[in-house]
Amino acid sequence: MDWQEIRKKRLTKPIFGWAQRALPTMSATEQEALEAGDVWWEANLFTGDPDWQVLLNTPKPELTSEERAFMDGPVEELCSMLDDWKITWEDGNLSPEVWDFIRQNRFFGMIVPKKYGGLEFSAFAHSEVIRKISSCSATAAVTVMVPNSLGPGELLMQFGTDEQREYWLPRLARGEEIPCFGLTSPEAGSDAASMVDTGVICRGTWKGEEVLGIRLNWHKRYITLSPVATVLGLAFKLRDPEHLLGDEDELGITVALVPTDLPGVVTGRRHLPSFQMFQNGPTKGEDVFIPLDHVIGGEAQVGKGWKMLMSALAAGRGISLPSLSAAAAAFSARTTGAYARIREQFGISIGKFEGVQERMGAIAATAYQLDAARRLTCAGLDSGRKLAVISAIMKAHATERMRQAVNDAMDVHAGKAVIDGPNNYLGNLYRAVPVGITVEGANILTRNLIIFGQGAIRAHPYLLKEMEALEEDDREEALAKFDEAFWAHVGRGLKTAGRAFIRNWSGGLISPSPKAGKASRYYRQLSRRAAGFALLSDFALLTLGGALKRKEMLSARLGDILSELYFLSAALKRWEDEGRQKEDLPLLAYCMDAGLATIDQRFAELFANLPNRLVAALCKVIIQPFGARTRGPKDKITMECAEILMAPSASRDRLTDGLHLGREGGAVAKLEGAFSLSVLTSKAREAMHKARIEDPEAAVASGDITAADAHKITDYRKAVAEVIAVDDFSPEELALHGTQGGRAAGQAQTANF
């Protein structure tokens, strides 16, 4: 008997029995979810020894000439047509002209291949379009994003039959059909597997003929575009009590296309999601019959709906919501920097106060980091991967960082952003934030259960192999597979422990790093944290096993570390892709210092809360021998980041590139104009300040400024007065707005089609 057989009998067999009790088991829906997506850079981070060259060799996302022309043409024109105040408080909807423009320019067909009449844009181009539209209207952005993310189009492209694609995709691309997707029901929100919407295999009449089909009953809510949709992608539990398809009664979650003009389909009145005016509402179906060929993918995809949904979710989580979040952060950065420059208190710009700079520095760094992560994620998606774990990271953490950036922008603007009206360019954005936080998987659920819970299984080099071995029916085969995976896991664990010890006890000095100039030290610190993360993940799984699923706070903290590692990797990649711009170094430094402090804080929290105190103490000695890094960015770095926002520069332009800077005569355009005049008149105003002269004409007379300067300063003061002014309304106007907005929002307004 060779050593491997002895090991298998004497060591692996009892461990196998322990693992069957300790390691988490996989439900059918979890198994389908795991099979639905791919792993990428997060798996490299999970090894504890990331290969930085893999990251740096990832192609930088770029727009093609055709995509750039679309951005400069139809997207720019669409943005110029949008008046968010009018949409929200007067019309309660996009105007008929906007709807027509969106359809005619195939905004709904960005992801559809050209052979079906779509634009066939890359994930990056799709993201850029959503980002730009988001900078002027969340309502328009959501209207465009939904048909291009989670919806019939995405599902048809991945899973549809040739006949289904040939019929539906051209109609969707042209906007002849308006799609929506029905997943969430009153009984089942995040727990989609608990949905009570049903379909029963039966025979029925379709276009005058008896065919095999499905009798549907459903009740869904929070469905974007439902009030105006002509075709509903519907998720439901399918049953076959008469065994018309096979021997099983319960066939599982299935997804089908349901034309909304069928008898029994009831489109409910509109919801108002945080008073955002994108079309959203409930839908019901009572004894609605569809033929079996309406199942997306046909009979072959019956019962595979959960896997389909998990695969398609990557677009919404990885592109749409992160693009909106990146736009919100960049918009907050640009407007807050401009406003802080022109708004004066105590005779100086409020942007010179350190308390304001603290908020502005955070906004600037958040904008830099969110866009970095957005670009890296798009690069991964454009390589053909379905990034399930990374998309979950992006969805949860991009929207949370957006929330903080917008909150900080509101605080700096103060009353300007509190008083609503056409001149308030932040108020509607602030109201829209909770939508991003809650949709497509609530952030609480995503952070606590999905990021590490699925990430550990998907991305760990050996854990999934061990779990699959435990599920094997053949005992001998199971033991052989487990033996191979487990001892490889042990070998990897020993290497990880040694690696973590050396890197952490050396303070990261003995850690791998590419030659990246001033950023090299940050790579070393990430290598150090990655090793600690890999070690602690293994110990948590070893000591808690399946119970880690229920220890949501522990799982969430591990997920936070993985998420920070991803976001910080993205920031380093952006720094490299943009040519290591010296002026952007404060932004990178802020991101890295803040992120590393967060990682170390999460480590400390895990050491304090791991149930096995011996393991917690051992991990602390290895990973944090000198305690947690408690400091974030230095004040000097924070102030440098804030200063970037308050003066014209290439760095400021890079940070806010691609935003729409307001319609002519709109609030943002006025702010941009006042900011430009502030720069233009700065020297003349400084001369007046030194001479202690307030009146420009008096300053001309004293020779401190020229007549041309005086004219510009007068223009500047008028511009500032317009910007800092807030709106007011008569009681009659408020009553009118309330009546118009309520009436418009309460109607589906299908006449606009």
Secondary structure, DSSP 8 states (H G I E B T S, - for coil): --HHHHHIIIIIHHHHHHHHHHS----HHHHHHHHH-B--HHHHHHTTS--HHHHHTS------HHHHHHIIIIIHHHHHH--HHHIIIIISS--HHHHHHHHHTTGGGSSS-GGGTS----HHHHHHHHHHHHTT-HHHHHHHHGGGSSSHHHHHHHH--HHHHHHHHHHHHTTSS-EEEE--BTTBSS-GGG---EEEEEEEEETTEEEEEEEEEEEEEEEETGGG-SEEEEEEEEE-TT-SSSS-SEEEEEEEEEETTSTTEEE-----GGG--S-EEEEEEEEEEEEGGGBTTGGGGTT-HHHHHHHHHHHIIIIIHHHHHHHHHHHHHHHHHHHHHH-EETTEEGGGSHHHHHHHHHHHHHHHHHHHHHHHHHHHHHTT--BHHHHHHHHHHHHHHHHHHHHHHHHHHTHHHHS-STT-SSHHHHHHHHHHHHSSS-HHHIIIIIHHHHHHHHHSTTHHHHHHHHH-SSHHHHHHHHHHHHHHHHHHHHHHHHHHHHHHHTTTSSS-----GGGHHHHHHHHHHHHHHHHHHHHHHHHHGGGGGT-HHHHHHHHHHHHHHHHHHHHHHHHHHTT--GGGHHHHHHHHHHHHHHHHHHHHHHHHH-S-HHHHHHHHHHH-TT------S-HHHHHHHHHHHTS--HHHHHHTTT-----TTSHHHHHHHHHHHHHHTHHHHHHHHHHT---HHHHHHTTSS-HHHHHHHHHHHHHHHHHH------HHHHHHHHHHHHHHHTS--GGG-
